[in-house]
Amino acid sequence: MAPIPLLILNPLDPERVARIAAGGFAPQLAVGPAARAAAIAALPQTRAVLTNGATGFTAAEMAALPRLEIICAIGVGHENIDVAAARARGITVTHGPGTNAASVADHAMALLLGLLRGIPQADAAVKRGEWMGARGPRPSVSGKRLGILGLGEIGLLIAQRAEAGFAMPIAYHNRRPREGCAYPWMASAAELAAWADVLMIAAPGGAATRHLVDAAALEALGPAGFLVNIGRGSVVDQPALIQALREGRIAGAALDVVDGEPVVPAEMLDLPNLIITPHIAGRSPEAVLATATLVVANLRAHFAGQPVLTPVA
């Protein structure tokens, strides 16, 4: 049987493209707005689309593909896919929970350690020849209170690492308390921030979480508090964060995600108390290939007439 064409809208490394091709699908890459629009117009017979949460897929784009059957989000996020429009059309939507959770949790801890201990700043100072200037005291990590905003699979892995490795007390905020969870639940992001020494964002994007960490939450975190975000940039009110960092109303922040990425606001680039990594938390070699393997498994199940493995709930 000939490979089934798969329209891919987000950047993919050659290894993942090869794994998808080996799974029986013909990758057709259309990355960027112009290529995307052209491909959708030129390929109306498309039955399968691969995207991610940031890139998304709109109702209008679905309408332009009358034979579309399945949309796969590579990775856990699906916030910019119009799931309601897909359901109305009977289009299956899948995502990739768990494929990169351990890698994201590892990176979260790396950001936390680097932020509190000032590792990037110390490295830069030493390389400028400022050995003594880089030896100022920095906060310890052990025993600090860690507030996790979004205690899903990734949040739990972060909590395990922080509690077992650094004796950090844990509390969390979800929309509702997690059943069977022994960690204290806080009723709001601001309440969690007021309790925490470090506020860790592991929440998904989308309308329900947009600007959940606002100026009030940052004020509650306070001038000795730190923010780490490995969730989605939209969860944080970015102008409020920039102002809080510039005015020293929080001690520092470490971000793997930025609202509007890959564009980083110019106001962020000269903040000495801010660390940014380019959305790489889930990009370990093991996790990268696992995301592609799950996409292939979902596609093969769908086209074999079987239930997909990880539908969007």
Protein Blocks (a to p, Z undefined) as FASTA:
>chain_A
ZZdddddfbdcdfklmmmmmmnopacdddedjklmmmmmmmmmmbcbdcddfklopafkl
mmmmmkbfbdcdedjblklpcfklmmmnopacdddehklmmmmmmmmmmmmmmmmnommm
mmmmmmnopmmlmmcccddfehpacddehiafklmmmmmmmmmmnopacddddfbdcehi
abdcdfbfklmmmmpmbdcdfbdedjklgoklcfklmmmnommbccddfkbfklpcfklm
mmmmmnopafbdcdfbdehiabdcfklmmcckbccdehillmcfklmmmmmmmmmmmmmm
mmnopacfbdcZZ
